[in-house]
Amino acid sequence: MTSIPFCDRVACPAAGCDPVVCTGRGLPSNDTFFARSEAAIPGGVNSSIRGFKAVGGRPYIVARGDGPYVFDVEGRRYIDLVQSYGAVILGHAHPAVTAALAAAAPDGTSFGAPTPREAKLAELIGERVPSCERVRMMSSGTEATSTAVRLARGVTGRDRILTFHGCFHGATDALLAAGGSGVATLGLPGTAGVPAGAVAETLVVPYNRVPTLDDAVAAVIVEPVAANMGVVAPQPGFLEGLRTECDRVGALLIFDEVITGFRLGAGGAQAKYDVTPDLTTFGKVIGGGLPVGAVGGRRDVMDELTPLGHVFHAGTLSGNPLATAAGLAALGELDDDLYVELSARARHLAALLRDACGAAGFPAHFPVVGPLLGIVCGDVEVPIDFDGARRTDESAYAAIFHALLAEGVALAPGAYEALFVGAAHTDDVLDEIGAAAHRAAAAAMSRLGR
Ligand SMILES: *Cc1c(COP(=O)(O)O)cnc(C)c1O
């Protein structure tokens, strides 16, 4: 294993160098940093989707971000449409967020006792999302979905969980079940390491079709707009149908709004589609770029969590002072005007990308749901479920991904991620993406030999 010395700030040969990017031995490069990461971290990444396995090549290493931009360790600037997979809706290093963090940090970073900001953030979520009569703060979206499932099972006394093929609910065993093509499947692990027993009671069914439930079902968990298989809108009647079916058999309806919460609008997908879940999971936007998750819901259900009730939940860093400070600052900047603006920008960027791809003959769709924008590469129909989404031409995505990256526009390194347009992506930034996309779409066509 080669060892590359870390900059120790004190004895660094380049006096006055930037300690974030300094390698302690001359000009930093993405490749030296990534090699160092690979020598210390499996695959060099701390979240598997950051790896470039799906698109080929090696990741750029981000030294810093500023609004719509990230800068790699070589000083290269990218217009960033990853935006921490949707966690930083205001753009990178937004002054409201960094000021809140700077103000909060000197007062201490974690206590193991209740603090004012966590109450304020829970209140704010409840005000904007009225179905959340009580909110429990925690540290990730994954923790939120696993807690919501445990709570639903504990409250109903039932074990079965129904999920939809192509929806993603974080890396929690019970929700990492494999789905079948166009059919309902029960109890198939979606990854190595998940025992059959962990998903034995997880039923996976196709998205956008209302399943018939029975009284073994504790909960239905759904992304009310699917944003992890591209961006797939709920068909009219789908969410309403889930509500009706859950009510009919006494199951709980869980909306996983980790992406859609505070992104589609202040009230999330449940306000946009006017369907009220029993429980809602949050993450991403509500942490302002810090690690946060939350479960909110009906008071009688939420009060079943310990210490009031019998369903255990705890977390050392839950309601963390820095994370809640960042979340409060971020939510404080989000008003209805901004959401209208974000929707307009998503439509505008979709139009620019359609033009660019159309001009080059590069086959792609750009579905838009409010501020959410997706990309579907290939000569395919706009998907409404996972069977449709998986027809995506992944090699075409890899080609446009690399062509855009070469033009200084960063998408996520996977064909099924959303393009996150936020408050920092002003019209001039979008126009720059549009111009880059014209060149990139042509380059992608020649990469593909078409
Ligand atoms: C990102 C995501 C999660 C997981 O959240 P983490 O904070 O990454 O654990 C869960 N559900 C949905 C819909 C997500 O997009």
The ligand as an ORCA input file, in Angstrom:
! r2SCAN-3c Opt
* xyz 0 1
  C     -31.422      9.933      0.311
  C     -32.675      9.183      0.594
  C     -32.817      8.410      1.766
  C     -31.663      8.143      2.690
  O     -31.249      9.288      3.343
  P     -29.759      9.323      3.969
  O     -29.694     10.614      4.699
  O     -28.830      9.216      2.800
  O     -29.646      8.145      4.874
  C     -34.055      7.865      2.028
  N     -35.089      8.047      1.207
  C     -35.000      8.773      0.074
  C     -36.201      8.982     -0.781
  C     -33.770      9.344     -0.271
  O     -33.660     10.017     -1.425
*
